Amino acid sequence: MKKITTYLFAFFLSISLVAQNGSYILSTPEVAVEYQITAMSPNGLWACGNINDGNYRGFLWNLVSGEVTETSAPGDISIALGIDDNGTIV
């Protein structure tokens, strides 16, 4: 039990240290396509990022409904680096 508690403490400590650095990239475990989250809205309802399938394309993710909207067609390049509380990519 003491080992589990120690591991959990180390895990949560590392999360808090990463959060204090400001920006970081989270990636989904997709095989053919890599989704990278680059920003979350201050209210925590939206996220945006980039899809890397050979070309970078931005996406908007509604964290409440789970809906993901791509900002350009496959083959076209777009980048999403920031988002506001209304779900608008800035």
For each residue, the residues with C-beta under 8 A, 3 or more apart:
1: 4 5
2: 5 6
3: 6 7
4: 1 7 8
5: 1 2 8 9
6: 2 3 9 10
7: 3 4 10 11
8: 4 5 11 12
9: 5 6 12 13
10: 6 7 13 14
11: 7 8 14 15
12: 8 9 15 16
13: 9 10 16 17
14: 10 11 17 18
15: 11 12 18 19
16: 12 13 19 20
17: 13 14 20 21
18: 14 15 21 24
19: 15 16
20: 16 17
21: 17 18 24
22:
23: 38 39
24: 18 21
25: 36 37 38 49
26: 36 37
27: 34 35 36 37
28: 34 35
29:
30: 33 34 35
31:
32: 53
33: 30 51 52 53
34: 27 28 30 51 52 53
35: 27 28 30 49 50 51 59 68
36: 25 26 27 49 50 51 52
37: 25 26 27 40 47 48 49 61
38: 23 25 48 49 50 80 81 82
39: 23 47 48 49 80 81 82 83
40: 37 44 46 47 63 83
41: 44 45 46 47 83 84 85 87
42: 84 85
43: 46 85
44: 40 41 63
45: 41 62 63 64 85 87
46: 40 41 43 60 61 62 63 83 85 87
47: 37 39 40 41 60 61 63 83
48: 37 38 39 58 59 60 61 80 81 82 83 89
49: 25 35 36 37 38 39 58 59 61 80
50: 35 36 38 56 57 58 59 79 80
51: 33 34 35 36 56 57 58 59 70
52: 33 34 36 55 56
53: 32 33 34 57 74
54:
55: 52 74 75 76 77
56: 50 51 52 77 78 79
57: 50 51 53 70 71 72 73 74 76 77 78
58: 48 49 50 51 70 71 72 78 79 80 89
59: 35 48 49 50 51 68 69 70 71 80
60: 46 47 48 68 69 71 80 83 87 89
61: 37 46 47 48 49 66 67 68 69
62: 45 46 65 66 67 68 69 87
63: 40 44 45 46 47 66
64: 45
65: 62
66: 61 62 63
67: 61 62
68: 35 59 60 61 62
69: 59 60 61 62
70: 51 57 58 59 73
71: 57 58 59 60 78 80 89
72: 57 58 76 77 78
73: 57 70 76
74: 53 55 57
75: 55
76: 55 57 72 73
77: 55 56 57 72
78: 56 57 58 71 72
79: 50 56 58
80: 38 39 48 49 50 58 59 60 71 83 89
81: 38 39 48
82: 38 39 48 89 90
83: 39 40 41 46 47 48 60 80 87 88 89 90
84: 41 42 87 88 90
85: 41 42 43 45 46
86:
87: 41 45 46 60 62 83 84
88: 83 84
89: 48 58 60 71 80 82 83
90: 82 83 84
